[in-house]
């Protein structure tokens, strides 16, 4: 029967009626249904859930004393070995009578109306014989109860509130382990279970240890089943089709408001908050995000207590780190709208921090700066803030420094590092763990500032400190990889390898990069797409330096496929895209395929104009491309049998124009050390080749300035120079 047919029944009646239907395959008549209703147990509910009967209680209810009015066709009062019980219909009285409408509905039920499990992934609900051993056709319940604890019933209602299908098992796995949060003192502390008096307090929160038992009970009874995947965290539960209507009644009887809030508290409690606290933050956050989205949408119809809204806002801020830019921005807007003027300082600071980062990734550096400035104007001073707020304030200053780097305000950024260094611990006020965790981002940002200023050894020393701060890659036995690498690991490795490559330490650079690529490909296939792209781009410089052209060509083809699939690249992908095309042009030039190399350099010029948020239209990379095209035209002309083009005044003028543009830009612009191989190796090689190819050009003033700015230094000399610097 449908949900509407249960209107007017008590919650206890619904439980027993549907359990009775679930345990019978024969026709269920009006008399049997009425008899089951007679046996309802009255009494107060425990923690707002009905006291479901255990096996012993069920036996005592059904095992009634014999009397003279018993029908001759009834089985004996003792439970038979197959689980049959006596159902006495004569004991009914008017106060237990069901409404006429419900009698008609019940009497019209057939065997197919029972909760029969027909899902191929599920086993039968109960092992019930298809033919009754008794002479009567009257159905009978089995002795094995479907539910024995309120927690099991509550768990089924929780499944229904979560959507009923494809509920990640990760929710329950995480519930059984401590969930860490940053306290006001900046310490990682286990989050308490949500037992607020303003919100539902279910059995699962009162007794978390019963969760495993309840899950097992539901699985053994085939109320739920599990979809199996290779990774345990990707396993998902679904409510069996045959009992979904039953679980839907739970939502109706207690109300969608109750179950939605209960499920919301449950999932909010297990949602990870900070990647510093959890290695699996990204992976688990992506799995749980669709679930929390569903519950938040459901909760919009209800008035939520402030404590719940604060918890949801925390989750929304955390969720704004695992999706696309648009998805993350929407999460932050929802968090702000949810709390309005009641927003706590730490949540507001977290929202501003995430927004500033999102705006920077979109190239809106000035908007990112404005977000930070607006917050700082109304925020508490650093001296009076608690450790958690102090850590967030330092992160906002680091975000400000990152904006200055992107705006190429390197000198200003270097000065403001001193402001960041003022915030040092003292004996009376040591740093909290949260404040200490900020040091990694500080070292990473400071290394960028030093690298931008050409202080490569200082940049390298800070990157080494960052590397030492990363989580260990393997467990103590050195045999098993951690389930989730540190999300900062790959960027640090790439930047260190770029510096090694520029100094001529190609073997070390290759060893670092290939190890990371192999670990991603074998242990985390299909994951860490941006990290893998970043690693392969860095490897191209090493391949070209070691003349491994086939390997470089294969890497370039792979990268081109990746970038073709990205419709709206953020500034990181824009940067990597341009680097890959530069490497492609260099490779073609090294293979003496000059015309193709010129086409690739033309593409570099086009991308520099297209990605105006990431590159100056006529900046360093523009000058590099112009200089490379000039050399490629010269070498292409001398490699052809027909040298008539060399004597053509127009060809010569066009080629000289490329050269003059390059000299003017590169002489004007600061040296760009973001890809250190370019200023330390590529441009000096280009200048040296042009000097030997077109001797009449090298006396130009700008050309002489460039030779001083980009001195040619053989690999051996670069290594010796680095060694002396270290000593």
Buried (B, 14 or more C-beta within 10 A) or exposed (E): BEEEBBEEBBBBBBBBBBBBBBBBBBBBBBBBBBBBBBBBBEEEEEBBBBBBBEEEBBBEBBEBEEEEEBEEEBBEBEBBEBBBBBBBBEBBEEEEEBEEEBBEBBBEBEEEBBBBBEEEEBBEBBEBEEEBEBEBEBBBBBBBBBBBBBBBBBBBBBBBBBBBEEBBBBBBBBBEEEBBBBBBEBBBEEBEBBEBEEBBBBBBBBBEEBBEBBBEBBBEBBBBBBEEEEEEBBBBBBBBBBBBBBBBBBBBBBEBBBBBBBBBBBBBBBBBBBBBBBBBBBBBBEBBBEBBBBBBEBBEEBEBEEBBBBBBBBBBBBBBBBBEBEEBBBBBBBBBEBBEEEBEBBBBBBBBBBBBBBBBBBBBBEBBBEBBEEBBEEBEEBEEBBBBBBBBBBBBBBBBBBBBBBBBBBEEBBEBBEEBEEBEEEEEEEBBBBBBBBBBBBBBBBBBBBBBBBBBEBBBBBBBBBBEBBEEBEEEEEEEEBEBBBBBBBBBBBBBBBBBBBBBBBEBBBBBBBEBBEBBEEEBEEEBEBBBBBBBBBBBBBBBBBEBBEBBBEBBEEBEEBBEEBEEBBBBBBBBBBBBBBBBBBBBBBBEBBEBBBBBBBBBBEBBEBBEBBBBEBBBBBBBBBBBBBBBBBBBBEEEEEEEBBEEEEBBEEBBEBBBBBBBBBBEBBBBBBBBBBBBBBBBEBBBBBBEBBEEBBEBEBBEBBBEBBEBBEEEEBBEEBEEEEE
